[in-house]
Amino acid sequence: MLMEIKCPTCGRMAPYEGNEFRPFCSERCRLIDFGAWVDEEYSLPAEGSSLTEEDLQHIERTMAEKERQR
């Protein structure tokens, strides 16, 4: 039985074995996906975090301690 996978770009089913463009169905779909990646269309949501003065002091103390241990 020939295993098929769904192309993440167009949704068409494509053979898994012997498919040089896997997981895509074609070079066109692969290039479309690559273009979206280059244009930074894919991203993960990030939470902005700001360090408090206390956080910065803790980091500085930790770094100073590691330097002394060398």
MOPAC internal coordinates of N, CA, C and O (Angstrom, degrees):
PM7 1SCF
backbone

  N    0.0000 0     0.00 0     0.00 0    0    0    0
  C    1.4505 1     0.00 0     0.00 0    1    0    0
  C    1.5277 1   109.18 1     0.00 0    2    1    0
  O    1.2310 1   120.22 1   -48.04 1    3    2    1
  N    1.2961 1   117.19 1   131.96 1    3    2    1
  C    1.4556 1   123.23 1  -178.34 1    5    3    2
  C    1.5338 1   109.46 1   -84.07 1    6    5    3
  O    1.2310 1   120.83 1   -57.50 1    7    6    5
  N    1.3175 1   116.02 1   122.50 1    7    6    5
  C    1.4575 1   119.79 1   179.69 1    9    7    6
  C    1.5254 1   109.53 1   -82.25 1   10    9    7
  O    1.2310 1   121.08 1   -44.10 1   11   10    9
  N    1.3351 1   115.54 1   135.90 1   11   10    9
  C    1.4523 1   120.74 1   178.45 1   13   11   10
  C    1.5189 1   109.64 1  -121.64 1   14   13   11
  O    1.2310 1   121.50 1   -28.26 1   15   14   13
  N    1.3184 1   114.73 1   151.74 1   15   14   13
  C    1.4665 1   120.96 1   176.98 1   17   15   14
  C    1.5188 1   108.58 1  -125.42 1   18   17   15
  O    1.2310 1   121.25 1   -22.59 1   19   18   17
  N    1.3144 1   115.22 1   157.41 1   19   18   17
  C    1.4620 1   121.13 1  -179.94 1   21   19   18
  C    1.5294 1   108.47 1   -89.40 1   22   21   19
  O    1.2310 1   120.36 1   -53.52 1   23   22   21
  N    1.3136 1   116.91 1   126.48 1   23   22   21
  C    1.4654 1   122.32 1   178.65 1   25   23   22
  C    1.5297 1   108.68 1   -64.36 1   26   25   23
  O    1.2310 1   119.88 1   -53.78 1   27   26   25
  N    1.3415 1   117.83 1   126.22 1   27   26   25
  C    1.4622 1   119.69 1  -179.38 1   29   27   26
  C    1.5263 1   114.18 1   -68.70 1   30   29   27
  O    1.2310 1   119.82 1   164.32 1   31   30   29
  N    1.3159 1   117.94 1   -15.68 1   31   30   29
  C    1.4621 1   120.75 1  -179.28 1   33   31   30
  C    1.5286 1   111.81 1   -89.78 1   34   33   31
  O    1.2310 1   120.19 1   127.08 1   35   34   33
  N    1.3280 1   117.25 1   -52.92 1   35   34   33
  C    1.4665 1   119.90 1  -174.32 1   37   35   34
  C    1.5252 1   113.77 1  -108.12 1   38   37   35
  O    1.2310 1   120.22 1   164.62 1   39   38   37
  N    1.3337 1   117.18 1   -15.38 1   39   38   37
  C    1.4588 1   120.80 1   179.20 1   41   39   38
  C    1.5162 1   114.78 1    85.96 1   42   41   39
  O    1.2310 1   120.13 1   177.97 1   43   42   41
  N    1.3165 1   117.36 1    -2.03 1   43   42   41
  C    1.4648 1   121.25 1   178.98 1   45   43   42
  C    1.5283 1   109.99 1   -72.07 1   46   45   43
  O    1.2310 1   120.08 1   -33.75 1   47   46   45
  N    1.3243 1   117.45 1   146.25 1   47   46   45
  C    1.4545 1   121.82 1   177.28 1   49   47   46
  C    1.5278 1   108.61 1   -77.17 1   50   49   47
  O    1.2310 1   120.90 1   -41.27 1   51   50   49
  N    1.3323 1   115.88 1   138.73 1   51   50   49
  C    1.4662 1   121.34 1  -178.96 1   53   51   50
  C    1.5177 1   108.77 1  -139.06 1   54   53   51
  O    1.2310 1   120.14 1   -30.53 1   55   54   53
  N    1.3475 1   117.34 1   149.47 1   55   54   53
  C    1.4666 1   119.61 1   179.61 1   57   55   54
  C    1.5312 1   110.83 1   -64.42 1   58   57   55
  O    1.2310 1   120.86 1   -36.96 1   59   58   57
  N    1.3312 1   115.97 1   143.04 1   59   58   57
  C    1.4628 1   121.02 1   178.80 1   61   59   58
  C    1.5274 1   109.96 1   -81.72 1   62   61   59
  O    1.2310 1   120.50 1   129.68 1   63   62   61
  N    1.3082 1   116.64 1   -50.32 1   63   62   61
  C    1.4678 1   121.47 1  -178.32 1   65   63   62
  C    1.5277 1   110.55 1   -75.73 1   66   65   63
  O    1.2310 1   120.93 1   -43.85 1   67   66   65
  N    1.3157 1   115.83 1   136.15 1   67   66   65
  C    1.4475 1   121.23 1   175.68 1   69   67   66
  C    1.5232 1   114.75 1    73.57 1   70   69   67
  O    1.2310 1   120.10 1  -169.92 1   71   70   69
  N    1.3137 1   117.41 1    10.08 1   71   70   69
  C    1.4651 1   121.24 1  -179.67 1   73   71   70
  C    1.5297 1   108.10 1   -95.10 1   74   73   71
  O    1.2310 1   120.88 1   -74.07 1   75   74   73
  N    1.3210 1   115.92 1   105.93 1   75   74   73
  C    1.4670 1   119.74 1  -176.88 1   77   75   74
  C    1.5283 1   113.10 1   -68.35 1   78   77   75
  O    1.2310 1   120.16 1   166.63 1   79   78   77
  N    1.3262 1   117.29 1   -13.37 1   79   78   77
  C    1.4601 1   120.75 1  -178.54 1   81   79   78
  C    1.5266 1   111.98 1  -103.71 1   82   81   79
  O    1.2310 1   120.23 1  -173.86 1   83   82   81
  N    1.2981 1   117.16 1     6.14 1   83   82   81
  C    1.4656 1   122.78 1  -177.83 1   85   83   82
  C    1.5075 1   110.91 1   -49.27 1   86   85   83
  O    1.2310 1   117.95 1   -46.88 1   87   86   85
  N    1.3020 1   121.52 1   133.12 1   87   86   85
  C    1.4559 1   129.56 1    11.75 1   89   87   86
  C    1.5261 1   113.97 1   -88.41 1   90   89   87
  O    1.2310 1   119.67 1  -171.47 1   91   90   89
  N    1.3248 1   118.24 1     8.53 1   91   90   89
  C    1.4541 1   121.38 1  -179.67 1   93   91   90
  C    1.5217 1   109.40 1   -91.35 1   94   93   91
  O    1.2310 1   120.98 1   -17.28 1   95   94   93
  N    1.3301 1   115.72 1   162.72 1   95   94   93
  C    1.4655 1   119.37 1  -179.09 1   97   95   94
  C    1.5235 1   111.79 1   -85.15 1   98   97   95
  O    1.2310 1   120.23 1   159.04 1   99   98   97
  N    1.3316 1   117.17 1   -20.96 1   99   98   97
  C    1.4646 1   120.23 1  -175.54 1  101   99   98
  C    1.5208 1   110.33 1  -155.82 1  102  101   99
  O    1.2310 1   121.77 1   -10.97 1  103  102  101
  N    1.3190 1   114.21 1   169.03 1  103  102  101
  C    1.4658 1   119.14 1   176.36 1  105  103  102
  C    1.5280 1   110.52 1   -63.89 1  106  105  103
  O    1.2310 1   120.36 1   144.29 1  107  106  105
  N    1.3243 1   116.91 1   -35.71 1  107  106  105
  C    1.4651 1   121.21 1   178.94 1  109  107  106
  C    1.5235 1   110.88 1   -58.20 1  110  109  107
  O    1.2310 1   120.30 1   130.64 1  111  110  109
  N    1.3269 1   117.03 1   -49.36 1  111  110  109
  C    1.4724 1   120.35 1  -179.87 1  113  111  110
  C    1.5289 1   110.75 1   -64.75 1  114  113  111
  O    1.2310 1   120.67 1   143.08 1  115  114  113
  N    1.3156 1   116.33 1   -36.92 1  115  114  113
  C    1.4650 1   119.72 1   178.01 1  117  115  114
  C    1.5238 1   110.43 1   -63.14 1  118  117  115
  O    1.2310 1   120.14 1   137.27 1  119  118  117
  N    1.3289 1   117.34 1   -42.73 1  119  118  117
  C    1.4618 1   121.16 1  -179.65 1  121  119  118
  C    1.5245 1   112.19 1   -69.94 1  122  121  119
  O    1.2310 1   120.24 1   144.64 1  123  122  121
  N    1.3304 1   117.15 1   -35.36 1  123  122  121
  C    1.4661 1   120.31 1   175.79 1  125  123  122
  C    1.5232 1   109.44 1   -61.01 1  126  125  123
  O    1.2310 1   120.60 1   134.42 1  127  126  125
  N    1.3238 1   116.47 1   -45.58 1  127  126  125
  C    1.4629 1   121.15 1   179.40 1  129  127  126
  C    1.5321 1   110.63 1   -64.06 1  130  129  127
  O    1.2310 1   120.34 1   137.11 1  131  130  129
  N    1.3173 1   116.96 1   -42.89 1  131  130  129
  C    1.4610 1   120.49 1   179.36 1  133  131  130
  C    1.5266 1   110.83 1   -62.33 1  134  133  131
  O    1.2310 1   120.44 1   138.70 1  135  134  133
  N    1.3239 1   116.76 1   -41.30 1  135  134  133
  C    1.4598 1   120.80 1   177.96 1  137  135  134
  C    1.5179 1   111.95 1   -61.67 1  138  137  135
  O    1.2310 1   120.43 1   139.60 1  139  138  137
  N    1.3301 1   116.79 1   -40.40 1  139  138  137
  C    1.4672 1   120.45 1   177.51 1  141  139  138
  C    1.5239 1   110.27 1   -64.35 1  142  141  139
  O    1.2310 1   120.51 1   141.11 1  143  142  141
  N    1.3324 1   116.63 1   -38.89 1  143  142  141
  C    1.4706 1   120.91 1   178.86 1  145  143  142
  C    1.5278 1   110.20 1   -65.11 1  146  145  143
  O    1.2310 1   120.40 1   135.11 1  147  146  145
  N    1.3294 1   116.84 1   -44.89 1  147  146  145
  C    1.4618 1   121.32 1  -179.53 1  149  147  146
  C    1.5304 1   110.88 1   -64.44 1  150  149  147
  O    1.2310 1   120.40 1   143.12 1  151  150  149
  N    1.3276 1   116.85 1   -36.88 1  151  150  149
  C    1.4660 1   121.07 1   179.32 1  153  151  150
  C    1.5296 1   112.27 1   -79.78 1  154  153  151
  O    1.2310 1   120.69 1  -173.06 1  155  154  153
  N    1.3222 1   116.28 1     6.94 1  155  154  153
  C    1.4701 1   123.89 1   178.34 1  157  155  154
  C    1.5272 1   112.32 1    58.48 1  158  157  155
  O    1.2310 1   120.60 1  -142.56 1  159  158  157
  N    1.3362 1   116.47 1    37.44 1  159  158  157
  C    1.4571 1   120.43 1   175.72 1  161  159  158
  C    1.5175 1   111.87 1   -76.76 1  162  161  159
  O    1.2310 1   120.55 1   159.81 1  163  162  161
  N    1.3211 1   116.56 1   -20.19 1  163  162  161
  C    1.4522 1   121.26 1   177.93 1  165  163  162
  C    1.5225 1   108.04 1   -97.97 1  166  165  163
  O    1.2310 1   120.65 1   -53.57 1  167  166  165
  N    1.2996 1   116.37 1   126.43 1  167  166  165
  C    1.4582 1   119.24 1   176.96 1  169  167  166
  C    1.5122 1   109.12 1  -156.15 1  170  169  167
  O    1.2310 1   121.18 1   -21.30 1  171  170  169
  N    1.2886 1   115.34 1   158.70 1  171  170  169
  C    1.4504 1   122.45 1   176.23 1  173  171  170
  C    1.5134 1   108.31 1  -103.93 1  174  173  171
  O    1.2310 1   120.59 1   -39.82 1  175  174  173
  N    1.2943 1   116.48 1   140.18 1  175  174  173
  C    1.4639 1   117.60 1   177.92 1  177  175  174
  C    1.5195 1   110.12 1   -64.57 1  178  177  175
  O    1.2310 1   120.62 1   -41.12 1  179  178  177
  N    1.2898 1   116.43 1   138.88 1  179  178  177
  C    1.4580 1   120.77 1  -179.85 1  181  179  178
  C    1.5196 1   109.23 1  -125.75 1  182  181  179
  O    1.2310 1   121.81 1   -39.31 1  183  182  181
  N    1.2974 1   114.14 1   140.69 1  183  182  181
  C    1.4536 1   119.28 1   176.09 1  185  183  182
  C    1.5158 1   108.38 1   -91.86 1  186  185  183
  O    1.2310 1   121.08 1   -49.35 1  187  186  185
  N    1.2864 1   115.54 1   130.65 1  187  186  185
  C    1.4574 1   119.27 1   176.34 1  189  187  186
  C    1.5211 1   108.88 1   -74.46 1  190  189  187
  O    1.2310 1   120.95 1   -45.06 1  191  190  189
  N    1.2944 1   115.79 1   134.94 1  191  190  189
  C    1.4569 1   118.24 1   177.03 1  193  191  190
  C    1.5202 1   108.35 1  -130.90 1  194  193  191
  O    1.2310 1   121.59 1   -38.72 1  195  194  193
  N    1.2982 1   114.57 1   141.28 1  195  194  193
  C    1.4504 1   118.23 1   177.70 1  197  195  194
  C    1.5224 1   107.96 1  -119.15 1  198  197  195
  O    1.2310 1   121.70 1   -40.17 1  199  198  197
  N    1.3004 1   114.35 1   139.83 1  199  198  197
  C    1.4563 1   120.49 1  -179.85 1  201  199  198
  C    1.5209 1   109.81 1   -83.60 1  202  201  199
  O    1.2310 1   121.74 1   -40.85 1  203  202  201
  N    1.3130 1   114.27 1   139.15 1  203  202  201
  C    1.4568 1   119.11 1   176.01 1  205  203  202
  C    1.5205 1   108.35 1   -85.11 1  206  205  203
  O    1.2310 1   121.16 1   -11.82 1  207  206  205
  N    1.2991 1   115.39 1   168.18 1  207  206  205
  C    1.4737 1   120.29 1   176.83 1  209  207  206
  C    1.5264 1   109.53 1   -60.04 1  210  209  207
  O    1.2310 1   120.60 1   141.81 1  211  210  209
  N    1.3219 1   116.45 1   -38.19 1  211  210  209
  C    1.4676 1   120.99 1   178.40 1  213  211  210
  C    1.5258 1   111.14 1   -63.03 1  214  213  211
  O    1.2310 1   120.33 1   138.82 1  215  214  213
  N    1.3389 1   116.97 1   -41.18 1  215  214  213
  C    1.4643 1   121.11 1   177.45 1  217  215  214
  C    1.5235 1   110.69 1   -61.00 1  218  217  215
  O    1.2310 1   120.45 1   134.42 1  219  218  217
  N    1.3256 1   116.75 1   -45.58 1  219  218  217
  C    1.4570 1   121.03 1  -179.64 1  221  219  218
  C    1.5269 1   111.87 1   -62.56 1  222  221  219
  O    1.2310 1   120.41 1   139.08 1  223  222  221
  N    1.3242 1   116.82 1   -40.92 1  223  222  221
  C    1.4632 1   120.61 1   178.47 1  225  223  222
  C    1.5208 1   110.50 1   -64.58 1  226  225  223
  O    1.2310 1   120.24 1   139.49 1  227  226  225
  N    1.3200 1   117.14 1   -40.51 1  227  226  225
  C    1.4660 1   120.95 1   178.49 1  229  227  226
  C    1.5345 1   110.53 1   -63.02 1  230  229  227
  O    1.2310 1   120.10 1   136.34 1  231  230  229
  N    1.3132 1   117.42 1   -43.66 1  231  230  229
  C    1.4648 1   121.63 1   178.50 1  233  231  230
  C    1.5230 1   110.46 1   -62.14 1  234  233  231
  O    1.2310 1   120.33 1   135.14 1  235  234  233
  N    1.3205 1   116.97 1   -44.86 1  235  234  233
  C    1.4661 1   120.75 1   179.63 1  237  235  234
  C    1.5233 1   111.24 1   -62.64 1  238  237  235
  O    1.2310 1   119.92 1   138.06 1  239  238  237
  N    1.3309 1   117.76 1   -41.94 1  239  238  237
  C    1.4757 1   120.78 1   178.22 1  241  239  238
  C    1.5205 1   110.95 1   -63.29 1  242  241  239
  O    1.2310 1   120.60 1   136.47 1  243  242  241
  N    1.3075 1   116.47 1   -43.53 1  243  242  241
  C    1.4657 1   120.94 1  -179.82 1  245  243  242
  C    1.5187 1   111.08 1   -62.90 1  246  245  243
  O    1.2310 1   120.30 1   137.08 1  247  246  245
  N    1.3307 1   117.03 1   -42.92 1  247  246  245
  C    1.4569 1   120.47 1   179.16 1  249  247  246
  C    1.5240 1   110.92 1   -66.24 1  250  249  247
  O    1.2310 1   119.79 1   140.35 1  251  250  249
  N    1.3170 1   118.01 1   -39.65 1  251  250  249
  C    1.4670 1   121.71 1   178.95 1  253  251  250
  C    1.5204 1   110.23 1   -64.59 1  254  253  251
  O    1.2310 1   119.85 1   139.61 1  255  254  253
  N    1.3217 1   117.89 1   -40.39 1  255  254  253
  C    1.4536 1   121.58 1   178.64 1  257  255  254
  C    1.5248 1   110.85 1   -63.57 1  258  257  255
  O    1.2310 1   120.21 1   138.38 1  259  258  257
  N    1.3079 1   117.20 1   -41.62 1  259  258  257
  C    1.4761 1   120.53 1   178.95 1  261  259  258
  C    1.5126 1   110.83 1   -65.73 1  262  261  259
  O    1.2310 1   119.62 1   142.89 1  263  262  261
  N    1.3267 1   118.33 1   -37.11 1  263  262  261
  C    1.4676 1   121.84 1   178.05 1  265  263  262
  C    1.5328 1   110.03 1   -64.72 1  266  265  263
  O    1.2310 1   120.18 1   138.66 1  267  266  265
  N    1.3179 1   117.26 1   -41.34 1  267  266  265
  C    1.4704 1   121.07 1   179.48 1  269  267  266
  C    1.5164 1   111.94 1   -65.17 1  270  269  267
  O    1.2310 1   120.04 1   148.83 1  271  270  269
  N    1.3121 1   117.53 1   -31.17 1  271  270  269
  C    1.4616 1   121.85 1  -178.34 1  273  271  270
  C    1.5270 1   112.22 1   -75.06 1  274  273  271
  O    1.2310 1   119.89 1   166.20 1  275  274  273
  N    1.2952 1   117.81 1   -13.80 1  275  274  273
  C    1.4758 1   120.85 1  -179.54 1  277  275  274
  C    1.4647 1   110.39 1   -76.64 1  278  277  275
  O    1.2310 1   120.10 1   180.00 1  279  278  277

